[in-house]
Amino acid sequence: MAGSKMSLLLAVVLVLSEMLTGASQAGLEMDPYKVLGVTRSASQAEIKKVYKRLAKEWHPDKNRNPGAEDMFIKITKSYEILSNEDKRANYDRYGQTDDTQAYGSGRYGHRHDSFYFDESFFNFPFNSKTHRDFADSKFTLHFNQYINDVVPDSYKRPYLIKITSDWCFSCIHIEPVWKEVVQEMETLGVGIGVVDVGYERRLANHLGAHRTPSILGVINGKVTFFHYAVAKEHLRQFVEDLLPQRLVERVTDKNDLQFLNSWHEINKPHVLLFDQVPVVPLLYKLTAFAYKDYMQFGYVDQGLSETANLQKQFNINTYAPTMLVFKENIDKPADIIQAKGMKKQIIDEFMANNKFLLAPRLVNQKLFDELCPVKQFHRRRKYCVLLITRDEETFSFGNQEFLSFASTNTKEVVRFAYVYQRLQQPLCDILTQNKDSGQSPPQVVILERRNAAGKVLFKPVTAWNGSEEDKQCLLDELERLHKDPSILIHDAMLPELNNEFASMFVIRWIYASYDYLSEVIDDILHNNWREMMPLLSLIFSALFILFGTVVIQAFSDSSEDKQTKPKTRDGTKLFVSTVNFRLPKKNFVEVTELTDITYMSNLVKLRPGHMNIVLVLTDASKNILLSKFAKEVYSFTGSLTLHFSFLNIDKHSEWMNTMLEYAQDAMQIDADEDDGGNHKIDYTGYVLALNGHKKYLCLFKPVYTGEDHEGKSSEDEGGATGRLSISTLQIHHKLDRLGLWMERLMEGTLPRYYIPAWPGLDKITPCK
């Protein structure tokens, strides 16, 4: 019995030893040289060439083999090892990499006598909420953070975002490359983000990421997916491809003058980077994207013979990158930096100090806000010296002298600018106090902005022609302003500036369309159908709607020809407007008289949401007004909530007076026109909209327009026709604007007059 127990214990120990040995040697089974099919003496160029071929062949998106994904991971991992000299040397010497340490290493295990215990054997290498990688948690994105921070910031720098999840096997394999790329891109100014699908499913769906791992870029609010093998070179190229293609212009001895002289046209300083590398550095491209609204960027390759004159002209040191900023003077740079390995912080500070010309032209409101900010504190006052001039050649001397004055009187609290009267006429009229809106002679104005709404304090200084007297006068005023800011005696509200570059919208639209089409073609080539589904759905929906509209129009044309225009009871044709309302179901308008018999059902006990439209008339005007009333309200008879009635004012004038006592505001004009109350108000043609449930009324007062005096005739009930008299014509036109009033009634924009209780119609004594 004891022997059998001993045999069983020995068997268990052997099995455990075998398991531990297999687990520890699992990482050694893959030979990167065999996976890539290269010899141990292969060069980096050979390894890279083979890797590109194999990665393209075994990419899971293109290879449908079930084992393609595992093989692709092995290829990527092998290239990772062999492309890094330290990892390759470690593997050649010990047969291991950083991920497969030897048993004797104290980094991943402990030795207890002769038994080795590997802690990683019981540790799953997945992310979890409590053991998430600290580097990833630093860049974790949430939906609101993405919408409020990342999207607006993507107009200044691109973002690289990784989509991952806790139980993602493939995410583990790309982690080393991702960390290395993040470390490099973050120092260059690229925004980094990590989205965990398990906790931010809403954001992942918003981005269109439906699988993990995924890597995408965001720039100008637009999302672009990364489709290639996860390698450092590919991700770097992906970030570079996100940027617009026309950010940096290549400058040589042939086009340098054209490039620098464009400062006047585009109203921006120009930046030139001199470097010996043939391609534009990524850091410089990112800087150009961040400051594209303020500066124009050019690149000079010092290795080309076509740039020798430029290097000689500006005395460029060939041993370190040099950056020059040119403003109005293209012969001498306004600022310069030169250093090996320029850092982003240094470049940003350099750009921020040179964002504007010495005396830029005010071309839009954004530039005005930044150049002349609103006063916040007493010590942060900013004064703007503004030259109001013209763009004709005869004023070029004065403009040039103003620029010369600005360059020799640079102060922190004073900014110089100029504006063309022809392009910013409303602004110039206020500052020059010109009332005839004509172009006045050039003039210099000093102003200080007091709030964002446009309030400024200003003072016209002098007419300007560039003479020495003008310069001295302006200099004296600036010295007085420094001692006493109260010399700005005028105040005004400035209008928003016109955007002088608005005409360039068409060009920007063409460029945006080109970029969008390029993205669509790229998605199609990579068979990313799931991400293309929204676009395809939109296209097919538009085609379906277009086709359906043509078919419906074809069938409806024939039926519309057969329809006749509706007529009223007297035979008059009506022109029906069915916009925003149901089509009338009848070719006549049913109008009932409001009497003591119909009063309860048509008003007092009217169902909620229903209204009764009541026309007020007399016996003499009954036929004319009913005919006109039917024409005006016919297009509204399709509504099931409207009822139509008429009230004889000859019988119920006291009821009418009682109702209109609650509409005193509407009747105020009539009361003013009443000579001491001796003249009786004529209610003929009034229309009341009565809501029986909510107890309120809306009032239409007739207005005689006097239109269409000729060719108008009406038929009375006996069928006799005749030319309308002047009084009859006036009665006929009392309801001319009733249709417009009905539209406002349906929109709910008419004033309402509330009634405490409906007066009884049967208790009112009829007028005699």
VOTORSE-784464 format. One line per 3 residues: for each residue x, y, z of C-alpha. Coordinates in steps of 0.1 Angstrom, whole numbers. Layout:
! VOTORSE-784464
X,Y,Z | ... $
//
This chain:
! VOTORSE-784464
0,0,0 | 28,24,9 | 46,15,-23 $
15,24,-44 | 12,58,-26 | 49,65,-33 $
45,57,-70 | 15,80,-73 | 33,109,-56 $
63,103,-79 | 40,104,-110 | 25,137,-99 $
59,153,-94 | 70,142,-128 | 39,156,-145 $
43,189,-127 | 80,191,-137 | 71,183,-173 $
44,211,-173 | 68,237,-158 | 95,228,-183 $
71,230,-212 | 57,264,-200 | 92,279,-196 $
104,267,-230 | 73,278,-248 | 89,310,-257 $
119,293,-272 | 101,272,-297 | 99,300,-323 $
131,307,-342 | 128,342,-358 | 154,333,-385 $
133,303,-396 | 101,322,-395 | 114,349,-418 $
135,324,-438 | 168,343,-435 | 203,333,-424 $
219,345,-392 | 243,367,-412 | 214,385,-430 $
217,423,-431 | 190,446,-419 | 180,456,-454 $
175,419,-463 | 155,412,-432 | 133,443,-438 $
127,433,-475 | 117,397,-465 | 95,410,-437 $
75,433,-460 | 69,405,-485 | 58,380,-458 $
36,406,-440 | 18,414,-472 | 13,377,-480 $
1,367,-445 | -20,398,-435 | -53,385,-421 $
-73,410,-442 | -59,395,-474 | -51,359,-465 $
-82,338,-458 | -61,309,-444 | -73,300,-408 $
-37,301,-396 | -29,334,-412 | -34,355,-381 $
-10,333,-360 | 15,333,-388 | 12,371,-391 $
19,375,-354 | 49,353,-356 | 63,372,-386 $
58,406,-368 | 74,392,-336 | 103,378,-355 $
109,411,-372 | 106,429,-339 | 135,408,-326 $
158,408,-356 | 153,445,-365 | 165,455,-330 $
202,450,-326 | 201,445,-289 | 173,419,-290 $
190,401,-319 | 223,399,-301 | 205,387,-270 $
188,359,-290 | 220,349,-308 | 240,347,-276 $
214,331,-252 | 186,320,-275 | 162,342,-257 $
145,377,-259 | 133,401,-233 | 100,382,-231 $
117,347,-225 | 141,350,-196 | 163,321,-184 $
155,303,-153 | 184,318,-134 | 170,354,-139 $
158,370,-108 | 135,393,-128 | 107,368,-134 $
112,340,-109 | 126,328,-76 | 147,298,-68 $
138,277,-38 | 166,251,-32 | 165,229,-63 $
129,237,-74 | 122,267,-96 | 88,285,-92 $
78,307,-121 | 52,333,-110 | 42,341,-145 $
29,305,-149 | -2,315,-129 | -4,351,-142 $
-25,359,-173 | -10,387,-193 | -43,405,-200 $
-53,440,-191 | -78,443,-163 | -94,472,-145 $
-72,467,-115 | -40,457,-133 | -41,479,-164 $
-9,492,-179 | 0,525,-163 | 11,539,-197 $
-23,532,-213 | -42,546,-183 | -25,579,-188 $
-40,582,-223 | -74,566,-216 | -102,585,-235 $
-139,589,-226 | -167,599,-249 | -172,635,-235 $
-134,640,-234 | -131,630,-270 | -160,653,-282 $
-150,683,-261 | -112,681,-261 | -98,658,-288 $
-119,668,-317 | -113,706,-314 | -76,699,-307 $
-73,677,-338 | -74,709,-359 | -40,718,-344 $
-24,683,-341 | -32,648,-352 | -42,621,-327 $
-31,584,-327 | -57,562,-309 | -56,526,-300 $
-88,505,-296 | -82,477,-271 | -101,455,-246 $
-93,434,-215 | -95,399,-231 | -77,407,-264 $
-50,381,-274 | -38,401,-304 | -35,433,-283 $
-6,418,-263 | 15,413,-294 | 14,449,-306 $
20,463,-271 | 58,466,-274 | 56,484,-307 $
28,507,-295 | 48,518,-264 | 78,526,-285 $
58,546,-310 | 39,565,-283 | 71,575,-266 $
84,590,-299 | 52,605,-311 | 43,622,-278 $
76,641,-278 | 68,653,-313 | 35,667,-303 $
11,640,-316 | -19,634,-294 | -22,599,-280 $
-54,581,-269 | -65,546,-257 | -101,535,-259 $
-111,504,-239 | -141,488,-256 | -152,472,-224 $
-157,505,-207 | -162,529,-236 | -184,510,-261 $
-202,542,-270 | -170,560,-280 | -158,529,-300 $
-190,528,-320 | -188,566,-326 | -153,561,-340 $
-165,531,-361 | -141,507,-345 | -158,473,-344 $
-128,450,-337 | -98,449,-314 | -70,458,-317 $
-75,487,-340 | -54,518,-345 | -68,550,-360 $
-58,586,-365 | -79,617,-360 | -72,650,-377 $
-95,680,-384 | -122,660,-367 | -119,632,-394 $
-112,595,-385 | -88,574,-406 | -80,537,-398 $
-45,521,-399 | -45,491,-422 | -9,478,-422 $
12,456,-401 | 19,471,-366 | 55,482,-369 $
72,514,-359 | 80,525,-394 | 45,519,-406 $
29,538,-377 | 53,567,-382 | 44,569,-419 $
7,567,-410 | 10,597,-388 | 28,616,-416 $
2,606,-442 | -26,620,-419 | -12,655,-424 $
-23,676,-455 | 1,674,-484 | 5,711,-490 $
18,722,-456 | 54,727,-465 | 67,741,-498 $
101,730,-512 | 122,762,-517 | 152,765,-539 $
172,793,-556 | 146,794,-583 | 115,801,-562 $
128,817,-530 | 118,852,-540 | 83,841,-551 $
79,823,-517 | 91,852,-495 | 74,880,-515 $
39,864,-509 | 38,878,-474 | 18,908,-485 $
-8,887,-504 | -14,861,-477 | -7,884,-447 $
16,860,-429 | 52,856,-418 | 73,830,-437 $
94,803,-420 | 123,785,-437 | 140,754,-423 $
175,745,-436 | 185,709,-431 | 206,682,-448 $
180,654,-449 | 162,650,-482 | 127,645,-466 $
110,671,-445 | 113,662,-408 | 80,650,-392 $
85,675,-363 | 86,704,-388 | 54,691,-406 $
36,689,-373 | 47,725,-365 | 35,737,-398 $
1,720,-392 | -2,736,-357 | 6,771,-370 $
-9,769,-405 | -34,798,-398 | -6,821,-388 $
25,813,-409 | 37,800,-442 | 63,772,-441 $
91,763,-465 | 119,737,-465 | 154,740,-480 $
174,708,-486 | 210,717,-480 | 222,686,-499 $
209,700,-533 | 231,722,-555 | 200,742,-563 $
200,757,-528 | 237,768,-526 | 229,805,-532 $
203,805,-504 | 227,790,-480 | 254,815,-489 $
230,845,-488 | 219,838,-452 | 252,823,-440 $
237,790,-431 | 257,766,-409 | 256,731,-426 $
263,712,-393 | 230,720,-376 | 194,726,-387 $
186,763,-390 | 152,780,-388 | 146,815,-401 $
115,837,-399 | 109,864,-425 | 83,892,-420 $
80,923,-442 | 118,925,-449 | 127,895,-471 $
164,903,-472 | 169,899,-435 | 153,873,-412 $
133,888,-383 | 144,859,-360 | 166,828,-362 $
173,796,-342 | 200,770,-348 | 205,738,-328 $
211,701,-332 | 181,681,-323 | 155,709,-320 $
129,702,-293 | 92,708,-297 | 91,732,-268 $
118,755,-283 | 101,755,-317 | 67,763,-302 $
81,792,-282 | 99,804,-314 | 67,803,-334 $
46,819,-307 | 69,849,-306 | 67,854,-344 $
31,847,-353 | 23,881,-367 | 39,905,-391 $
52,938,-377 | 22,956,-391 | -3,930,-404 $
-35,939,-423 | -68,933,-405 | -84,907,-428 $
-109,890,-404 | -123,892,-369 | -102,863,-356 $
-70,882,-364 | -84,914,-348 | -92,895,-316 $
-57,881,-313 | -38,911,-324 | -58,936,-302 $
-72,915,-273 | -98,928,-249 | -85,946,-218 $
-85,923,-188 | -63,940,-162 | -47,974,-159 $
-12,961,-164 | -22,940,-194 | -35,969,-215 $
-30,964,-253 | -33,994,-276 | -37,992,-313 $
-23,1018,-337 | -44,1014,-368 | -37,1030,-402 $
-68,1034,-422 | -56,1036,-458 | -63,1025,-494 $
-48,999,-516 | -40,1021,-546 | -4,1026,-557 $
-5,1063,-548 | -7,1054,-511 | 21,1029,-511 $
47,1054,-498 | 26,1063,-468 | 19,1026,-461 $
56,1018,-463 | 65,1046,-439 | 40,1034,-414 $
56,999,-416 | 90,1016,-410 | 76,1035,-380 $
62,1002,-366 | 95,984,-370 | 114,1010,-350 $
89,1015,-322 | 81,979,-311 | 67,978,-276 $
49,951,-257 | 17,971,-251 | 14,985,-286 $
5,966,-317 | 5,981,-352 | -19,972,-380 $
-35,987,-411 | -68,982,-428 | -81,990,-463 $
-112,1012,-464 | -126,996,-495 | -127,961,-478 $
-136,972,-443 | -159,1002,-449 | -182,999,-418 $
-153,997,-394 | -135,1027,-411 | -166,1049,-411 $
-169,1046,-373 | -133,1052,-365 | -129,1081,-389 $
-164,1095,-379 | -172,1096,-416 | -210,1099,-421 $
-212,1100,-459 | -196,1065,-463 | -171,1078,-488 $
-134,1070,-487 | -115,1095,-466 | -78,1103,-467 $
-55,1080,-448 | -56,1084,-411 | -40,1069,-379 $
-62,1059,-350 | -52,1046,-316 | -78,1023,-299 $
-83,1000,-269 | -109,972,-269 | -130,971,-237 $
-152,941,-242 | -158,912,-266 | -191,927,-278 $
-171,954,-298 | -169,984,-275 | -137,1004,-280 $
-121,1036,-268 | -103,1054,-295 | -88,1087,-307 $
-80,1098,-342 | -44,1110,-341 | -35,1125,-374 $
-39,1124,-412 | -11,1102,-425 | 10,1107,-456 $
43,1093,-442 | 60,1126,-435 | 84,1132,-406 $
58,1156,-390 | 32,1127,-390 | 57,1104,-374 $
66,1129,-347 | 29,1136,-340 | 22,1099,-336 $
52,1094,-314 | 41,1122,-291 | 7,1107,-288 $
21,1073,-279 | 42,1089,-252 | 11,1108,-238 $
-9,1076,-239 | 18,1058,-218 | 14,1085,-191 $
-23,1091,-194 | -46,1064,-209 | -76,1088,-206 $
-67,1106,-238 | -88,1081,-256 | -119,1103,-254 $
-142,1086,-280 | -161,1054,-276 | -180,1033,-301 $
-193,998,-309 | -174,983,-337 | -191,959,-362 $
-176,925,-370 | -149,926,-396 | -155,912,-431 $
-135,880,-439 | -114,891,-468 | -102,855,-475 $
-138,841,-477 | -134,838,-515 | -108,811,-509 $
-136,787,-497 | -140,771,-531 | -103,762,-532 $
-105,748,-496 | -136,728,-506 | -118,713,-536 $
-88,703,-514 | -112,688,-488 | -130,668,-515 $
-97,655,-528 | -87,643,-494 | -120,627,-488 $
-120,608,-522 | -85,596,-514 | -96,582,-481 $
-126,564,-498 | -104,549,-524 | -79,538,-497 $
-108,521,-477 | -120,503,-508 | -85,490,-517 $
-81,476,-482 | -116,459,-483 | -126,476,-451 $
-163,471,-459 | -176,473,-424 | -163,508,-420 $
-175,517,-455 | -211,506,-448 | -224,540,-436 $
-211,556,-469 | -225,528,-490 | -258,530,-472 $
-260,567,-478 | -253,563,-515 | -279,536,-521 $
-305,555,-500 | -300,586,-521 | -303,565,-553 $
-334,548,-540 | -351,581,-530 | -342,596,-564 $
-356,567,-583 | -387,566,-561 | -393,603,-567 $
-391,599,-605 | -415,570,-605 | -440,587,-582 $
-438,619,-602 | -444,599,-634 | -476,583,-620 $
-489,615,-603 | -486,637,-634 | -513,618,-653 $
-537,618,-623 | -532,655,-616 | -543,665,-651 $
-577,649,-644 | -583,668,-612 | -604,699,-613 $
-600,729,-591 | -626,730,-563 | -655,755,-564 $
-676,772,-538 | -714,770,-538 | -716,800,-560 $
-694,784,-586 | -662,805,-581 | -630,786,-586 $
-606,785,-556 | -569,784,-556 | -560,760,-528 $
-527,762,-507 | -520,728,-491 | -487,736,-476 $
-483,722,-440 | -521,712,-440 | -542,683,-450 $
-559,684,-484 | -596,694,-482 | -619,664,-486 $
-648,684,-499 | -652,710,-527 | -672,734,-505 $
-669,750,-471 | -696,741,-445 | -705,773,-425 $
-732,772,-399 | -749,802,-382 | -741,807,-345 $
-774,810,-327 | -788,802,-293 | -795,766,-305 $
-761,758,-319 | -742,779,-293 | -737,751,-268 $
-725,725,-293 | -704,748,-315 | -686,767,-287 $
-693,759,-250 | -691,721,-253 | -665,721,-281 $
-641,692,-277 | -605,699,-264 | -582,709,-292 $
-610,721,-314 | -617,757,-325 | -646,775,-341 $
-638,802,-367 | -666,827,-365 | -672,854,-392 $
-691,885,-380 | -715,899,-407 | -747,918,-412 $
-778,910,-433 | -766,934,-460 | -730,920,-462 $
-739,883,-457 | -737,871,-493 | -705,890,-502 $
-686,881,-470 | -696,844,-469 | -683,840,-505 $
-650,857,-497 | -648,838,-463 | -652,804,-481 $
-623,813,-505 | -599,823,-478 | -605,794,-454 $
-610,766,-480 | -574,754,-478 | -578,749,-440 $
-609,728,-442 | -588,696,-443 | -581,700,-406 $
-604,680,-384 | -600,704,-355 | -615,735,-372 $
-652,744,-374 | -666,774,-393 | -696,796,-383 $
-709,831,-388 | -726,855,-364 | -752,881,-374 $
-741,913,-357 | -776,928,-363 | -790,902,-338 $
-761,898,-313 | -743,931,-311 | -744,931,-273 $
-728,896,-272 | -700,909,-295 | -694,939,-272 $
-692,916,-242 | -667,894,-259 | -644,922,-271 $
-642,937,-236 | -616,910,-229 | -596,920,-260 $
-591,957,-250 | -555,957,-263 | -567,947,-298 $
-595,972,-297 | -574,1001,-284 | -569,1016,-319 $
-607,1016,-325 | -613,1032,-291 | -589,1060,-300 $
-606,1066,-332 | -640,1068,-315 | -649,1105,-310 $
-660,1104,-274 | -679,1072,-278 | -705,1088,-302 $
-695,1067,-332 | -705,1031,-332 | -678,1006,-341 $
-685,985,-373 | -678,949,-365 | -685,937,-401 $
-657,914,-414 | -643,907,-379 | -633,870,-374 $
-631,853,-340 | -612,821,-334 | -629,806,-303 $
-614,778,-282 | -643,765,-261 | -623,742,-239 $
-595,766,-229 | -618,797,-230 | -598,821,-251 $
-602,839,-284 | -580,852,-312 | -592,883,-331 $
-589,892,-368 | -596,928,-376 | -604,935,-413 $
-580,958,-432 | -591,972,-466 | -562,968,-490 $
-579,984,-521 | -564,957,-544 | -579,945,-577 $
-604,972,-583 | -609,962,-619 | -625,931,-633 $
-640,920,-600 | -677,909,-599 | -698,888,-575 $
-731,870,-577 | -758,874,-551 | -781,845,-541 $
-806,854,-569 | -779,849,-595 | -778,886,-606 $
-744,899,-615 | -732,935,-617 | -703,958,-613 $
-693,961,-576 | -700,995,-561 | -674,1012,-540 $
-690,1002,-507 | -695,966,-519 | -659,965,-531 $
-647,976,-497 | -667,949,-480 | -653,923,-504 $
-617,933,-496 | -621,932,-458 | -611,896,-457 $
-581,899,-481 | -555,890,-453 | -576,864,-436 $
-555,836,-452 | -523,849,-436 | -540,853,-403 $
-552,817,-405 | -516,805,-411 | -505,823,-380 $
-534,808,-361 | -523,773,-370 | -487,781,-361 $
-498,794,-326 | -482,828,-329 | -514,849,-325 $
-521,867,-292 | -548,850,-271 | -574,868,-249 $
-588,846,-222 | -625,847,-211 | -636,838,-175 $
-669,823,-188 | -687,823,-221 | -717,847,-220 $
-750,831,-229 | -762,840,-264 | -799,834,-256 $
-799,860,-228 | -787,889,-249 | -814,911,-263 $
-811,914,-301 | -804,949,-315 | -833,965,-333 $
//
